[in-house]
Amino acid sequence: MTVGAHTGAVPSQHDDDTEGLAPAAFVDGRYDADGDPTREESLARLLGGGRAAIEGSVPPVAFLIGWLASGGDLLTAAIWSLAASAATLVVALVQRRKPRAVLIGMLMTVIAAMIAYYTGEARNFFLIQLLSNAASALAWMVSIVIGWPFLGLIVGGLIGTKTRWHRDPALLRAYQRASWVWVLQYVIRVVVFTVLYLLNETTWLAIMRAALTYPLIIACIAVSGWVLFAAIPKAHPGIRKPQVALAE
């Protein structure tokens, strides 16, 4: 909750180590997400990081407010969370955006509430979050190890380069390095949620569920974006121009 393909040329023999580590965004002639050569390419702008993080934060924050206001009533907190998700859905539809992420969030809230209700334990409302983050961490790690990092697949789809970055060694390496930041964000959540779940700290689970959404997503996008562009050699033309011929 959550989180492009950048391709480039391998540095020539005349490039020194310092140049090879320079962020690709600072090279003259590289374009940002809107095709403006005067502004830096930004992973946050490509992924819509700010909006996505805010939308992802609304349901858990609403759950926390409902939980505290009702004195720990699970049904009330779940209703607040669903109502907040519905409001976010309406906004997305009014703005004529695809509400896929919002719908998925609503579905997960319903499933989480059902699990908690039928097990009789409020802490189980957060079980699906714990498991989904663990699964995401594992999936991202596997994608990196097999050489198909998810970040490359996501960005490649967004900017139209598709999977051509995979045949560009410089971009493949950059996407792999940046994808480890995404693994870290999932691991952080898993560790925190697991400890609080085992301690049966439902209130703190609600607090940390909200705290580890918006701030962590924003931090993850910012750090992974920096790692991505810093890993692309300075001589590389950028993520929108995969140098596939050099890898063939």
Summary of the structure (lengths in Angstrom):
residues: 248
radius of gyration: 20.3
end to end distance: 34.7
largest distance: 66.5
contacts: 861
relative contact order: 0.23
helix: 70%
strand: 1%
